Amino acid sequence: MTRCATVAIVGRPNSGKSTLLNAILEMHLSIVTAKPQTTRRRILGIDTTEDTQLIFLDTPGMLKPRYKLQRSMMGFVDEALDESDIICVVVDAKKAIERGTVLDPMWSQELTKRKRPTVLVLNKMDAVGIRKEALPLMEEARLSGLFTKAIAISAKENKWVDELLKMLRELAPEAPFAFDADIASDQTDRFFVSEFIRESVFKQFSEEVPYATEVMITEFKENEEGKWYISADVIVERENQKAIIIGAKGAALKKIGTTARATIEEYLGHPVYLELYVKVRHDWRNDRAQLASMGY
């Protein structure tokens, strides 16, 4: 008999949720940067063994929304929680140790509302050093009644991730596989290409520019011979942001393209010609119609 479970990965921004998904799948599927709120949509990744399939839903960091885009992002979190068979709450272990508690009102209420097997994942143990320092937090989690199990890991260094996977497979209910065993995600190549371009923007710029940026693929042509052709619009909110993204004599935009192309080619396993255009859509993060056109 096979087992199959949908696992929602939730937590505060920058707790390492996307790094964890990539470590589990052993591939660059979900974009990762040092900045919080990098993930905007639900990212689905599939781990399949001979008898167990885990369908992971990487979600945006949980926060109090300040504009309509963030409200849509929190909607993706709610959907993932509702669809899940198991919930993984990822917590930055170092910050939790500094606070003296692992409990967080941002997600505690959500766990109480949903009766699911729930695993506390104390992440970033590489920044803590001694694993036993997490023991008081794991005991607090046990006494809270919110968690079925708890584990301390380092997703960045891929330490104890196998132990987490074993734990999740044991919690998975008996069920047929939902996806073919040889696929890693249900999302399209166009989606991941747009995410890799956005990741390049996040890595190159600071302050508000990355958060005001969205990427839309306008053309994706798989040529039988030679490079594949990809064209994308890099969308910002204001003219001054457009100038920053382009840079002097186009240098900044060229760097975005160079960095993104390397990741895209590694993911696709094929050389590409990437063409980027910068366009302004005023206040798109607070415009319901524009957000809908972008899939939010």
HELIX and SHEET records of a PDB file:
HELIX    1   1 LYS A   17  LEU A   25  1                                   9    
HELIX    2   2 LYS A   68  GLU A   83  1                                  16    
HELIX    3   3 ALA A   93  ARG A   99  1                                   7    
HELIX    4   4 PRO A  105  LYS A  113  1                                   9    
HELIX    5   5 MET A  125  ALA A  127  5                                   3    
HELIX    6   6 ARG A  131  ALA A  134  5                                   4    
HELIX    7   7 LEU A  135  SER A  144  1                                  10    
HELIX    8   8 VAL A  161  LEU A  171  1                                  11    
HELIX    9   9 ASP A  189  GLN A  204  1                                  16    
HELIX   10  10 PRO A  210  ALA A  212  5                                   3    
HELIX   11  11 GLU A  239  ILE A  246  1                                   8    
HELIX   12  12 ALA A  248  GLY A  250  5                                   3    
HELIX   13  13 ALA A  251  LEU A  268  1                                  18    
HELIX   14  14 TRP A  284  ASN A  286  5                                   3    
HELIX   15  15 ARG A  288  SER A  293  1                                   6    
SHEET    1   A 6 ILE A  43  THR A  48  0                                        
SHEET    2   A 6 THR A  52  ASP A  58 -1                                        
SHEET    3   A 6 ARG A   3  GLY A  11  1                                        
SHEET    4   A 6 ILE A  86  ASP A  92  1                                        
SHEET    5   A 6 THR A 118  ASN A 123  1                                        
SHEET    6   A 6 LYS A 149  ALA A 152  1                                        
SHEET    1   B 3 GLU A 214  LYS A 221  0                                        
SHEET    2   B 3 TRP A 228  VAL A 236 -1                                        
SHEET    3   B 3 VAL A 272  VAL A 280  1                                        
END                                                                             
